[in-house]
C-alpha cells in the first residue's frame, strides 16, 4: 500500500481546516489533522492571489515534487494540506522544499531517526 494518498474531496479539505492545527512561514501554510490510518493523505492548494494559471500550476508542481522527495521522512497517520502564499510565485523548488521541511519539523511530523 502507498504511504501517501491525495486529498481530493472538498469535505476532506474542510475537515482538516476545521481542526485548526496550522502553522505558516513566508512561503507556505500547513494544516494537519490525525486520520487514524496507516497512511497520509496530502492536499495542495494555490489561490488565484498567487498568479495566473501557469504560475499557480508551477507552484503546485513544485510543492508536489518537494513532498514526493521527502514523503518517506514524514510520520504516517495524518491528513496534511499545504497552502501556497503569494510569495511562493517567485520561489524555486529548493526554497519551497526548505519551507515545507521547516513546517514539517515544527509540527513534529518528521520521523525521529530522520531529524537533522
MARMAR-358769 format. One record per atom (N, C-alpha, C, CB): residue number from 1; residue in three letters; atom name; x negated, y, z negated. Coordinates in pm, 1 decimal. Each point is the difference from the previous one (the first is absolute). Glycine has a CB too. Layout:
[pt NUM,"Ala","CA",[X,Y,Z]]
...
end
This chain:
[pt 1,"Unk","N",[-83.8,-119.4,0.0]]
[pt 1,"Unk","CA",[83.8,119.4,0.0]]
[pt 1,"Unk","C",[-87.5,124.6,0.0]]
[pt 1,"Unk","CB",[182.4,-124.2,-121.7]]
[pt 2,"Unk","N",[-136.0,226.9,188.3]]
[pt 2,"Unk","CA",[-71.6,127.2,1.5]]
[pt 2,"Unk","C",[1.4,64.1,-137.4]]
[pt 2,"Unk","CB",[59.7,30.9,240.4]]
[pt 3,"Unk","N",[-164.2,45.6,-269.9]]
[pt 3,"Unk","CA",[-4.3,68.8,-127.7]]
[pt 3,"Unk","C",[66.9,137.3,7.9]]
[pt 3,"Unk","CB",[-210.9,-122.8,-54.5]]
[pt 4,"Unk","N",[239.6,168.0,178.0]]
[pt 4,"Unk","CA",[63.7,130.1,18.8]]
[pt 4,"Unk","C",[109.0,-10.1,105.6]]
[pt 4,"Unk","CB",[-212.9,116.7,-65.6]]
[pt 5,"Unk","N",[326.3,-56.7,35.4]]
[pt 5,"Unk","CA",[112.6,6.3,92.6]]
[pt 5,"Unk","C",[40.6,145.7,9.9]]
[pt 5,"Unk","CB",[79.6,-236.4,-56.7]]
[pt 6,"Unk","N",[-32.8,279.8,171.2]]
[pt 6,"Unk","CA",[39.6,139.2,17.6]]
[pt 6,"Unk","C",[135.5,30.1,-61.6]]
[pt 6,"Unk","CB",[-133.2,4.6,207.8]]
[pt 7,"Unk","N",[144.7,110.3,-271.7]]
[pt 7,"Unk","CA",[130.5,50.7,-44.7]]
[pt 7,"Unk","C",[67.3,59.7,122.0]]
[pt 7,"Unk","CB",[-81.0,47.1,-238.8]]
[pt 8,"Unk","N",[206.0,-84.5,264.7]]
[pt 8,"Unk","CA",[64.7,50.3,120.5]]
[pt 8,"Unk","C",[136.9,61.3,-25.0]]
[pt 8,"Unk","CB",[-123.7,-171.4,124.0]]
[pt 9,"Unk","N",[195.5,121.1,-220.0]]
[pt 9,"Unk","CA",[136.3,48.2,-22.8]]
[pt 9,"Unk","C",[0.3,126.2,-85.7]]
[pt 9,"Unk","CB",[84.2,-235.1,18.7]]
[pt 10,"Unk","N",[3.7,326.1,15.9]]
[pt 10,"Unk","CA",[12.3,126.5,-71.3]]
[pt 10,"Unk","C",[29.2,-23.0,-148.3]]
[pt 10,"Unk","CB",[80.8,108.8,211.2]]
[pt 11,"Unk","N",[2.9,-207.2,-242.3]]
[pt 11,"Unk","CA",[33.5,-24.6,-141.1]]
[pt 11,"Unk","C",[-121.7,-45.3,-80.0]]
[pt 11,"Unk","CB",[232.4,-59.8,69.4]]
[pt 12,"Unk","N",[-325.8,-12.7,-4.0]]
[pt 12,"Unk","CA",[-121.9,-41.7,-69.4]]
[pt 12,"Unk","C",[-89.3,119.5,-30.2]]
[pt 12,"Unk","CB",[12.8,-222.4,113.8]]
[pt 13,"Unk","N",[-25.5,314.8,-17.4]]
[pt 13,"Unk","CA",[-76.1,122.6,-23.5]]
[pt 13,"Unk","C",[63.4,79.8,-114.8]]
[pt 13,"Unk","CB",[-69.8,6.1,244.1]]
[pt 14,"Unk","N",[201.6,4.9,-243.3]]
[pt 14,"Unk","CA",[70.0,76.9,-103.5]]
[pt 14,"Unk","C",[-18.7,-60.1,-139.6]]
[pt 14,"Unk","CB",[167.4,68.0,172.4]]
[pt 15,"Unk","N",[-171.8,-201.7,-182.1]]
[pt 15,"Unk","CA",[-24.5,-64.8,-129.6]]
[pt 15,"Unk","C",[-137.6,39.2,-53.8]]
[pt 15,"Unk","CB",[148.2,-193.4,66.8]]
[pt 16,"Unk","N",[-246.2,195.7,21.6]]
[pt 16,"Unk","CA",[-135.3,36.3,-42.9]]
[pt 16,"Unk","C",[-3.1,146.3,-43.6]]
[pt 16,"Unk","CB",[-99.4,-171.2,157.5]]
[pt 17,"Unk","N",[162.2,259.6,-78.9]]
[pt 17,"Unk","CA",[2.8,142.4,-35.8]]
[pt 17,"Unk","C",[72.6,21.6,-132.8]]
[pt 17,"Unk","CB",[-4.6,60.4,244.2]]
[pt 18,"Unk","N",[115.4,-131.1,-264.8]]
[pt 18,"Unk","CA",[80.8,16.4,-120.4]]
[pt 18,"Unk","C",[-76.0,-41.7,-125.9]]
[pt 18,"Unk","CB",[204.5,-38.9,137.9]]
[pt 19,"Unk","N",[-296.9,-54.0,-122.5]]
[pt 19,"Unk","CA",[-78.1,-48.1,-114.4]]
[pt 19,"Unk","C",[-91.3,110.1,-54.8]]
[pt 19,"Unk","CB",[7.4,-232.9,95.1]]
[pt 20,"Unk","N",[-41.7,330.6,-12.8]]
[pt 20,"Unk","CA",[-73.8,121.1,-38.8]]
[pt 20,"Unk","C",[-138.4,-25.7,-58.9]]
[pt 20,"Unk","CB",[218.7,102.5,-40.0]]
[pt 21,"Unk","N",[-286.0,-205.6,84.0]]
[pt 21,"Unk","CA",[-136.5,-25.3,-42.9]]
[pt 21,"Unk","C",[-89.9,44.7,115.7]]
[pt 21,"Unk","CB",[66.8,-197.7,-153.7]]
[pt 22,"Unk","N",[-112.8,323.0,148.9]]
[pt 22,"Unk","CA",[-72.1,56.3,113.4]]
[pt 22,"Unk","C",[-124.4,75.3,-43.2]]
[pt 22,"Unk","CB",[214.7,16.3,121.7]]
[pt 23,"Unk","N",[-297.1,12.3,-22.1]]
[pt 23,"Unk","CA",[-121.3,78.8,-20.3]]
[pt 23,"Unk","C",[-38.1,57.3,136.5]]
[pt 23,"Unk","CB",[-79.6,-144.5,-198.9]]
[pt 24,"Unk","N",[8.5,255.2,197.3]]
[pt 24,"Unk","CA",[-36.1,63.8,125.8]]
[pt 24,"Unk","C",[-144.1,49.4,-4.1]]
[pt 24,"Unk","CB",[239.3,66.8,34.7]]
[pt 25,"Unk","N",[-296.5,-53.5,82.8]]
[pt 25,"Unk","CA",[-126.5,70.8,15.4]]
[pt 25,"Unk","C",[14.4,92.8,119.7]]
[pt 25,"Unk","CB",[-135.2,-192.4,-101.2]]
[pt 26,"Unk","N",[26.8,241.8,153.4]]
[pt 26,"Unk","CA",[5.6,100.6,105.5]]
[pt 26,"Unk","C",[65.0,-50.9,128.8]]
[pt 26,"Unk","CB",[-203.7,99.7,-98.9]]
[pt 27,"Unk","N",[187.9,-229.2,129.7]]
[pt 27,"Unk","CA",[47.7,-53.5,127.1]]
[pt 27,"Unk","C",[124.5,-87.3,-9.5]]
[pt 27,"Unk","CB",[-232.2,9.1,72.2]]
[pt 28,"Unk","N",[246.9,-82.0,-182.7]]
[pt 28,"Unk","CA",[105.4,-101.0,-8.1]]
[pt 28,"Unk","C",[75.3,6.9,-132.8]]
[pt 28,"Unk","CB",[-134.6,-146.1,151.5]]
[pt 29,"Unk","N",[253.9,89.6,-148.5]]
[pt 29,"Unk","CA",[79.8,-21.8,-119.9]]
[pt 29,"Unk","C",[28.2,-149.7,-4.3]]
[pt 29,"Unk","CB",[105.8,235.9,4.5]]
[pt 30,"Unk","N",[-113.3,-295.4,-122.7]]
[pt 30,"Unk","CA",[30.4,-142.3,-14.3]]
[pt 30,"Unk","C",[114.6,-17.2,-97.8]]
[pt 30,"Unk","CB",[-239.1,-62.0,50.5]]
[pt 31,"Unk","N",[332.4,-24.3,-15.2]]
[pt 31,"Unk","CA",[107.2,-43.0,-88.6]]
[pt 31,"Unk","C",[-14.5,-150.3,-16.5]]
[pt 31,"Unk","CB",[156.7,189.3,72.5]]
[pt 32,"Unk","N",[-145.9,-238.4,-196.0]]
[pt 32,"Unk","CA",[-9.6,-143.8,-21.1]]
[pt 32,"Unk","C",[114.9,-48.8,-87.3]]
[pt 32,"Unk","CB",[-249.6,12.5,23.5]]
[pt 33,"Unk","N",[280.9,-140.4,-5.6]]
[pt 33,"Unk","CA",[104.5,-66.1,-78.8]]
[pt 33,"Unk","C",[-31.8,-148.7,-1.7]]
[pt 33,"Unk","CB",[175.9,175.9,60.6]]
[pt 34,"Unk","N",[-167.1,-238.0,-175.8]]
[pt 34,"Unk","CA",[-22.0,-144.9,-6.5]]
[pt 34,"Unk","C",[114.5,-71.3,70.2]]
[pt 34,"Unk","CB",[-127.0,22.9,-217.7]]
[pt 35,"Unk","N",[93.7,-131.5,291.7]]
[pt 35,"Unk","CA",[104.6,-71.0,73.4]]
[pt 35,"Unk","C",[19.3,-144.3,-46.2]]
[pt 35,"Unk","CB",[-51.2,145.6,192.7]]
[pt 36,"Unk","N",[-23.8,-192.6,-293.5]]
[pt 36,"Unk","CA",[15.0,-134.5,-56.7]]
[pt 36,"Unk","C",[-19.3,-110.8,102.9]]
[pt 36,"Unk","CB",[155.6,96.9,-166.0]]
[pt 37,"Unk","N",[-233.7,-71.3,269.0]]
[pt 37,"Unk","CA",[-29.7,-99.5,103.0]]
[pt 37,"Unk","C",[-149.9,-25.3,2.1]]
[pt 37,"Unk","CB",[200.2,72.1,137.7]]
[pt 38,"Unk","N",[-242.3,-166.4,-55.8]]
[pt 38,"Unk","CA",[-142.3,-30.6,12.2]]
[pt 38,"Unk","C",[-60.8,64.7,123.4]]
[pt 38,"Unk","CB",[39.5,-215.1,-118.6]]
[pt 39,"Unk","N",[20.5,323.5,160.7]]
[pt 39,"Unk","CA",[-50.3,73.9,115.0]]
[pt 39,"Unk","C",[34.3,147.7,-17.8]]
[pt 39,"Unk","CB",[25.2,-203.4,151.0]]
[pt 40,"Unk","N",[-92.3,286.3,-72.4]]
[pt 40,"Unk","CA",[28.1,143.8,-1.0]]
[pt 40,"Unk","C",[86.7,33.8,119.7]]
[pt 40,"Unk","CB",[-218.1,49.7,-117.9]]
[pt 41,"Unk","N",[299.1,52.3,100.9]]
[pt 41,"Unk","CA",[73.5,58.2,112.5]]
[pt 41,"Unk","C",[-45.4,144.8,9.3]]
[pt 41,"Unk","CB",[203.4,-156.3,-27.9]]
[pt 42,"Unk","N",[-244.3,197.4,146.7]]
[pt 42,"Unk","CA",[-59.4,132.6,16.8]]
[pt 42,"Unk","C",[74.4,75.9,108.8]]
[pt 42,"Unk","CB",[-224.9,-86.6,-74.3]]
[pt 43,"Unk","N",[249.4,216.0,48.1]]
[pt 43,"Unk","CA",[62.3,87.7,97.5]]
[pt 43,"Unk","C",[-83.0,126.9,16.9]]
[pt 43,"Unk","CB",[226.7,-92.3,-59.0]]
[pt 44,"Unk","N",[-221.0,149.6,178.4]]
[pt 44,"Unk","CA",[-75.0,120.6,31.7]]
[pt 44,"Unk","C",[96.6,102.7,56.4]]
[pt 44,"Unk","CB",[-212.3,-132.1,43.9]]
[pt 45,"Unk","N",[203.0,255.8,-94.2]]
[pt 45,"Unk","CA",[89.9,106.5,43.3]]
[pt 45,"Unk","C",[-80.3,123.4,36.9]]
[pt 45,"Unk","CB",[183.1,-90.0,-146.8]]
[pt 46,"Unk","N",[-145.7,149.3,261.0]]
[pt 46,"Unk","CA",[-61.3,125.7,42.6]]
[pt 46,"Unk","C",[113.3,91.1,45.4]]
[pt 46,"Unk","CB",[-220.1,-113.3,69.9]]
[pt 47,"Unk","N",[237.1,227.4,-135.5]]
[pt 47,"Unk","CA",[111.4,88.3,32.7]]
[pt 47,"Unk","C",[-33.2,90.4,118.6]]
[pt 47,"Unk","CB",[70.7,-5.8,-240.0]]
[pt 48,"Unk","N",[30.3,72.4,289.5]]
[pt 48,"Unk","CA",[-18.2,90.9,112.8]]
[pt 48,"Unk","C",[-82.7,121.6,-36.5]]
[pt 48,"Unk","CB",[216.3,-77.6,89.4]]
[pt 49,"Unk","N",[-234.5,103.4,-217.6]]
[pt 49,"Unk","CA",[-84.7,111.8,-43.3]]
[pt 49,"Unk","C",[-145.4,-22.3,38.6]]
[pt 49,"Unk","CB",[156.3,42.2,-189.8]]
[pt 50,"Unk","N",[-195.0,-167.7,208.1]]
[pt 50,"Unk","CA",[-138.9,-33.8,32.6]]
[pt 50,"Unk","C",[-34.4,42.7,142.3]]
[pt 50,"Unk","CB",[10.1,-193.6,-159.4]]
[pt 51,"Unk","N",[83.7,184.2,250.2]]
[pt 51,"Unk","CA",[-27.6,40.8,137.9]]
[pt 51,"Unk","C",[95.5,-67.1,97.0]]
[pt 51,"Unk","CB",[-239.8,34.2,-59.3]]
[pt 52,"Unk","N",[205.4,-23.1,186.2]]
[pt 52,"Unk","CA",[82.0,-62.0,104.0]]
[pt 52,"Unk","C",[-18.9,-151.0,-3.0]]
[pt 52,"Unk","CB",[-16.9,207.4,142.7]]
[pt 53,"Unk","N",[94.3,-278.1,-60.2]]
[pt 53,"Unk","CA",[3.7,-146.4,-4.8]]
[pt 53,"Unk","C",[-137.3,-63.4,17.8]]
[pt 53,"Unk","CB",[230.6,11.1,88.4]]
[pt 54,"Unk","N",[-312.6,41.2,1.0]]
[pt 54,"Unk","CA",[-131.6,-60.7,21.9]]
[pt 54,"Unk","C",[-88.3,12.5,-124.4]]
[pt 54,"Unk","CB",[18.8,52.9,244.8]]
[pt 55,"Unk","N",[-9.7,60.6,-312.2]]
[pt 55,"Unk","CA",[-78.8,20.1,-122.1]]
[pt 55,"Unk","C",[51.6,-91.0,-110.6]]
[pt 55,"Unk","CB",[-46.5,239.3,65.4]]
[pt 56,"Unk","N",[178.1,-247.0,-82.0]]
[pt 56,"Unk","CA",[58.1,-86.8,-103.3]]
[pt 56,"Unk","C",[-36.4,-145.7,23.9]]
[pt 56,"Unk","CB",[189.0,161.4,-27.7]]
[pt 57,"Unk","N",[-182.3,-204.9,152.2]]
[pt 57,"Unk","CA",[-35.2,-137.9,32.0]]
[pt 57,"Unk","C",[-147.2,-28.3,-27.5]]
[pt 57,"Unk","CB",[179.4,-1.5,173.2]]
[pt 58,"Unk","N",[-266.9,96.9,-142.9]]
[pt 58,"Unk","CA",[-143.3,-17.4,-27.0]]
[pt 58,"Unk","C",[-25.1,-13.5,-149.3]]
[pt 58,"Unk","CB",[-55.8,131.6,206.1]]
[pt 59,"Unk","N",[120.8,-45.7,-284.6]]
[pt 59,"Unk","CA",[-17.0,-5.0,-145.6]]
[pt 59,"Unk","C",[51.4,-133.1,-54.1]]
[pt 59,"Unk","CB",[22.5,251.3,-14.1]]
[pt 60,"Unk","N",[93.2,-296.0,62.3]]
[pt 60,"Unk","CA",[56.1,-125.7,-47.2]]
[pt 60,"Unk","C",[-89.2,-118.2,38.6]]
[pt 60,"Unk","CB",[230.2,98.8,17.6]]
[pt 61,"Unk","N",[-285.6,-97.8,102.1]]
[pt 61,"Unk","CA",[-93.0,-106.1,41.7]]
[pt 61,"Unk","C",[-122.6,-3.3,-89.2]]
[pt 61,"Unk","CB",[80.1,22.9,235.1]]
[pt 62,"Unk","N",[-132.1,94.2,-269.9]]
[pt 62,"Unk","CA",[-117.2,6.6,-87.8]]
[pt 62,"Unk","C",[32.5,-50.5,-139.6]]
[pt 62,"Unk","CB",[-85.4,193.4,131.9]]
[pt 63,"Unk","N",[202.7,-159.9,-182.9]]
[pt 63,"Unk","CA",[40.1,-48.6,-131.5]]
[pt 63,"Unk","C",[14.1,-152.5,1.4]]
[pt 63,"Unk","CB",[118.4,218.5,-45.2]]
[pt 64,"Unk","N",[-55.6,-272.3,149.0]]
[pt 64,"Unk","CA",[18.4,-144.7,10.3]]
[pt 64,"Unk","C",[-133.8,-71.6,12.3]]
[pt 64,"Unk","CB",[222.6,37.6,107.4]]
[pt 65,"Unk","N",[-312.8,15.8,-27.7]]
[pt 65,"Unk","CA",[-131.5,-61.1,16.4]]
[pt 65,"Unk","C",[-78.1,3.4,-130.4]]
[pt 65,"Unk","CB",[-0.5,67.4,240.6]]
[pt 66,"Unk","N",[6.6,42.2,-311.5]]
[pt 66,"Unk","CA",[-68.5,11.0,-127.3]]
[pt 66,"Unk","C",[51.6,-105.2,-97.6]]
[pt 66,"Unk","CB",[-34.2,245.7,39.3]]
[pt 67,"Unk","N",[165.9,-261.0,-46.6]]
[pt 67,"Unk","CA",[56.5,-100.4,-90.2]]
[pt 67,"Unk","C",[-36.4,-140.8,46.6]]
[pt 67,"Unk","CB",[189.4,156.1,-55.5]]
[pt 68,"Unk","N",[-186.9,-179.5,185.9]]
[pt 68,"Unk","CA",[-32.7,-132.0,53.2]]
[pt 68,"Unk","C",[-142.1,-41.6,-38.6]]
[pt 68,"Unk","CB",[157.8,40.5,191.1]]
[pt 69,"Unk","N",[-250.4,54.7,-188.3]]
[pt 69,"Unk","CA",[-138.3,-29.7,-34.3]]
[pt 69,"Unk","C",[-18.0,-26.0,-149.7]]
[pt 69,"Unk","CB",[-71.4,140.2,193.3]]
[pt 70,"Unk","N",[158.9,-88.2,-275.8]]
[pt 70,"Unk","CA",[-15.2,-8.4,-145.9]]
[pt 70,"Unk","C",[104.8,-85.8,-70.4]]
[pt 70,"Unk","CB",[-100.7,222.7,12.9]]
[pt 71,"Unk","N",[195.5,-280.3,60.6]]
[pt 71,"Unk","CA",[112.2,-67.5,-66.3]]
[pt 71,"Unk","C",[-43.4,-117.0,-88.2]]
[pt 71,"Unk","CB",[141.0,67.5,191.9]]
[pt 72,"Unk","N",[-253.3,-130.9,-163.3]]
[pt 72,"Unk","CA",[-44.2,-112.6,-81.8]]
[pt 72,"Unk","C",[-53.8,44.8,-136.3]]
[pt 72,"Unk","CB",[-53.1,-123.6,210.3]]
[pt 73,"Unk","N",[30.0,253.3,-229.5]]
[pt 73,"Unk","CA",[-44.2,53.4,-128.5]]
[pt 73,"Unk","C",[117.4,37.9,-90.2]]
[pt 73,"Unk","CB",[-206.4,83.2,112.3]]
[pt 74,"Unk","N",[328.1,-81.5,-58.2]]
[pt 74,"Unk","CA",[116.9,50.8,-72.4]]
[pt 74,"Unk","C",[70.0,-113.3,-75.0]]
[pt 74,"Unk","CB",[28.6,182.0,172.3]]
[pt 75,"Unk","N",[8.5,-154.0,-298.1]]
[pt 75,"Unk","CA",[75.5,-97.1,-80.2]]
[pt 75,"Unk","C",[132.3,-29.7,68.5]]
[pt 75,"Unk","CB",[-108.4,82.5,-212.8]]
[pt 76,"Unk","N",[156.5,-204.8,195.6]]
[pt 76,"Unk","CA",[125.1,-43.4,62.2]]
[pt 76,"Unk","C",[118.4,25.4,-93.0]]
[pt 76,"Unk","CB",[-125.8,-174.5,130.1]]
[pt 77,"Unk","N",[244.3,185.6,-71.4]]
[pt 77,"Unk","CA",[121.5,15.1,-78.7]]
[pt 77,"Unk","C",[55.3,141.3,-5.2]]
[pt 77,"Unk","CB",[-80.5,-187.3,-131.9]]
[pt 78,"Unk","N",[50.2,268.6,233.3]]
[pt 78,"Unk","CA",[43.8,139.6,-0.8]]
[pt 78,"Unk","C",[62.4,40.3,132.9]]
[pt 78,"Unk","CB",[-179.6,51.3,-164.7]]
[pt 79,"Unk","N",[274.1,42.1,155.9]]
[pt 79,"Unk","CA",[47.9,73.8,116.6]]
[pt 79,"Unk","C",[-75.0,132.1,-2.6]]
[pt 79,"Unk","CB",[233.7,-111.5,1.2]]
[pt 80,"Unk","N",[-296.8,147.3,109.7]]
[pt 80,"Unk","CA",[-82.1,120.2,6.0]]
[pt 80,"Unk","C",[43.5,82.4,121.4]]
[pt 80,"Unk","CB",[-195.7,-118.2,-113.9]]
[pt 81,"Unk","N",[213.3,248.4,93.1]]
[pt 81,"Unk","CA",[29.8,90.8,110.2]]
[pt 81,"Unk","C",[-105.6,109.6,-0.7]]
[pt 81,"Unk","CB",[250.5,-49.6,-11.2]]
[pt 82,"Unk","N",[-312.5,70.2,127.3]]
[pt 82,"Unk","CA",[-95.0,108.9,18.5]]
[pt 82,"Unk","C",[66.4,107.1,85.5]]
[pt 82,"Unk","CB",[-198.9,-157.5,-19.9]]
[pt 83,"Unk","N",[190.0,281.2,-25.2]]
[pt 83,"Unk","CA",[55.4,113.2,73.9]]
[pt 83,"Unk","C",[-114.9,93.2,35.5]]
[pt 83,"Unk","CB",[225.2,-18.3,-118.6]]
[pt 84,"Unk","N",[-234.6,55.0,245.1]]
[pt 84,"Unk","CA",[-106.5,90.2,44.4]]
[pt 84,"Unk","C",[39.8,143.9,-25.9]]
[pt 84,"Unk","CB",[-71.0,-164.7,175.5]]
[pt 85,"Unk","N",[-21.8,241.9,-227.5]]
[pt 85,"Unk","CA",[20.9,143.9,-15.1]]
[pt 85,"Unk","C",[-42.9,68.6,129.5]]
[pt 85,"Unk","CB",[-36.6,-12.0,-252.3]]
[pt 86,"Unk","N",[73.9,138.3,268.7]]
[pt 86,"Unk","CA",[-30.9,69.1,125.2]]
[pt 86,"Unk","C",[-149.7,15.4,24.3]]
[pt 86,"Unk","CB",[214.5,120.3,-23.7]]
[pt 87,"Unk","N",[-296.3,-123.3,-81.1]]
[pt 87,"Unk","CA",[-145.1,10.3,17.6]]
[pt 87,"Unk","C",[-58.8,-126.3,62.8]]
[pt 87,"Unk","CB",[-8.7,153.4,-197.0]]
[pt 88,"Unk","N",[82.8,-262.7,199.6]]
[pt 88,"Unk","CA",[-48.2,-124.6,59.1]]
[pt 88,"Unk","C",[-8.0,7.9,151.7]]
[pt 88,"Unk","CB",[97.9,-122.9,-192.0]]
[pt 89,"Unk","N",[-32.8,221.1,252.3]]
[pt 89,"Unk","CA",[0.4,11.8,146.4]]
[pt 89,"Unk","C",[-139.6,18.2,56.2]]
[pt 89,"Unk","CB",[226.9,97.9,-13.2]]
[pt 90,"Unk","N",[-313.8,-28.8,-57.7]]
[pt 90,"Unk","CA",[-135.1,28.4,48.8]]
[pt 90,"Unk","C",[-104.5,-93.3,-60.4]]
[pt 90,"Unk","CB",[67.7,237.2,29.9]]
[pt 91,"Unk","N",[-25.0,-341.6,-100.2]]
[pt 91,"Unk","CA",[-92.2,-86.2,-72.5]]
[pt 91,"Unk","C",[-42.9,-120.8,82.9]]
[pt 91,"Unk","CB",[106.4,74.4,-212.3]]
[pt 92,"Unk","N",[-228.1,-119.1,186.2]]
[pt 92,"Unk","CA",[-52.3,-118.0,68.2]]
[pt 92,"Unk","C",[44.7,-126.2,-73.6]]
[pt 92,"Unk","CB",[-199.3,132.0,83.0]]
[pt 93,"Unk","N",[172.2,-246.2,-21.6]]
[pt 93,"Unk","CA",[31.7,-127.6,-62.2]]
[pt 93,"Unk","C",[-74.9,-14.9,-132.2]]
[pt 93,"Unk","CB",[40.6,-101.0,226.7]]
[pt 94,"Unk","N",[-165.8,142.2,-229.8]]
[pt 94,"Unk","CA",[-80.4,-11.9,-122.1]]
[pt 94,"Unk","C",[59.0,84.2,-113.9]]
[pt 94,"Unk","CB",[-204.4,-41.3,141.4]]
[pt 95,"Unk","N",[251.7,159.9,-110.4]]
[pt 95,"Unk","CA",[59.7,86.3,-102.2]]
[pt 95,"Unk","C",[130.6,-59.1,-52.8]]
[pt 95,"Unk","CB",[-105.6,199.6,109.5]]
[pt 96,"Unk","N",[187.4,-251.6,-19.3]]
[pt 96,"Unk","CA",[126.1,-61.0,-41.5]]
[pt 96,"Unk","C",[-27.9,-125.9,-81.7]]
[pt 96,"Unk","CB",[115.9,92.5,204.7]]
[pt 97,"Unk","N",[-215.6,-170.2,-163.1]]
[pt 97,"Unk","CA",[-37.8,-120.1,-74.2]]
[pt 97,"Unk","C",[-45.7,35.5,-141.6]]
[pt 97,"Unk","CB",[-65.4,-111.6,215.8]]
[pt 98,"Unk","N",[-15.1,214.5,-226.9]]
[pt 98,"Unk","CA",[-48.4,43.9,-130.0]]
[pt 98,"Unk","C",[115.1,47.0,-89.4]]
[pt 98,"Unk","CB",[-217.5,65.0,106.5]]
[pt 99,"Unk","N",[310.7,10.9,-49.0]]
[pt 99,"Unk","CA",[115.2,49.0,-75.3]]
[pt 99,"Unk","C",[88.4,-116.2,-46.0]]
[pt 99,"Unk","CB",[-6.6,214.8,131.3]]
[pt 100,"Unk","N",[25.6,-313.5,-43.8]]
[pt 100,"Unk","CA",[82.4,-115.3,-34.2]]
[pt 100,"Unk","C",[-64.0,-81.4,-113.1]]
[pt 100,"Unk","CB",[85.7,-7.1,237.1]]
[pt 101,"Unk","N",[-215.1,-17.1,-228.1]]
[pt 101,"Unk","CA",[-68.6,-76.0,-104.8]]
[pt 101,"Unk","C",[2.6,77.2,-133.0]]
[pt 101,"Unk","CB",[-149.0,-107.3,175.1]]
[pt 102,"Unk","N",[136.7,239.0,-168.6]]
[pt 102,"Unk","CA",[7.0,82.2,-121.0]]
[pt 102,"Unk","C",[134.0,-19.9,-71.0]]
[pt 102,"Unk","CB",[-154.4,168.9,105.8]]
[pt 103,"Unk","N",[262.6,-163.6,-29.4]]
[pt 103,"Unk","CA",[132.9,-16.9,-59.6]]
[pt 103,"Unk","C",[20.1,-141.4,-52.9]]
[pt 103,"Unk","CB",[88.3,174.3,155.2]]
[pt 104,"Unk","N",[-134.1,-274.2,-82.1]]
[pt 104,"Unk","CA",[14.8,-138.0,-45.3]]
[pt 104,"Unk","C",[-78.4,-24.1,-129.2]]
[pt 104,"Unk","CB",[31.7,-73.0,238.4]]
[pt 105,"Unk","N",[-151.9,131.9,-247.2]]
[pt 105,"Unk","CA",[-79.2,-13.5,-122.3]]
[pt 105,"Unk","C",[69.1,69.0,-117.2]]
[pt 105,"Unk","CB",[-209.8,-10.8,137.5]]
[pt 106,"Unk","N",[259.5,132.4,-115.8]]
[pt 106,"Unk","CA",[64.9,75.7,-106.8]]
[pt 106,"Unk","C",[124.9,-71.2,-52.5]]
[pt 106,"Unk","CB",[-88.1,210.7,102.1]]
[pt 107,"Unk","N",[158.9,-278.8,-13.9]]
[pt 107,"Unk","CA",[120.2,-73.3,-40.1]]
[pt 107,"Unk","C",[-32.3,-141.6,-47.7]]
[pt 107,"Unk","CB",[130.8,135.6,163.8]]
[pt 108,"Unk","N",[-260.0,-167.5,-171.4]]
[pt 108,"Unk","CA",[-47.3,-130.0,-48.2]]
[pt 108,"Unk","C",[56.6,-116.1,81.3]]
[pt 108,"Unk","CB",[-19.9,98.5,-227.6]]
[pt 109,"Unk","N",[21.1,-82.3,358.9]]
[pt 109,"Unk","CA",[46.9,-104.2,89.8]]
[pt 109,"Unk","C",[-114.5,-78.1,64.9]]
[pt 109,"Unk","CB",[201.7,138.8,42.0]]
[pt 110,"Unk","N",[-324.9,-104.6,-76.2]]
[pt 110,"Unk","CA",[-114.9,-72.4,54.9]]
[pt 110,"Unk","C",[-33.2,-114.9,-95.2]]
[pt 110,"Unk","CB",[-91.1,210.3,114.9]]
[pt 111,"Unk","N",[65.4,-328.4,-57.0]]
[pt 111,"Unk","CA",[-36.9,-116.7,-81.4]]
[pt 111,"Unk","C",[-126.8,30.7,-78.6]]
[pt 111,"Unk","CB",[106.4,-156.7,167.7]]
[pt 112,"Unk","N",[-116.4,105.7,-288.9]]
[pt 112,"Unk","CA",[-110.8,30.1,-90.3]]
[pt 112,"Unk","C",[-135.8,-29.9,60.8]]
[pt 112,"Unk","CB",[151.4,-47.6,-188.0]]
[pt 113,"Unk","N",[-167.7,-68.4,252.6]]
[pt 113,"Unk","CA",[-131.1,-36.4,53.0]]
[pt 113,"Unk","C",[-40.9,87.3,119.0]]
[pt 113,"Unk","CB",[40.7,-233.3,-77.9]]
[pt 114,"Unk","N",[54.7,306.6,136.8]]
[pt 114,"Unk","CA",[-29.5,83.0,117.2]]
[pt 114,"Unk","C",[-26.2,145.5,-33.9]]
[pt 114,"Unk","CB",[139.3,-153.4,131.2]]
[pt 115,"Unk","N",[-125.4,193.9,-255.8]]
[pt 115,"Unk","CA",[-20.6,140.3,-38.8]]
[pt 115,"Unk","C",[-146.9,34.7,14.6]]
[pt 115,"Unk","CB",[194.9,-8.7,-160.4]]
[pt 116,"Unk","N",[-219.5,122.3,224.5]]
[pt 116,"Unk","CA",[-138.9,43.2,23.2]]
[pt 116,"Unk","C",[-22.3,137.9,-54.7]]
[pt 116,"Unk","CB",[-12.1,-140.6,203.5]]
end
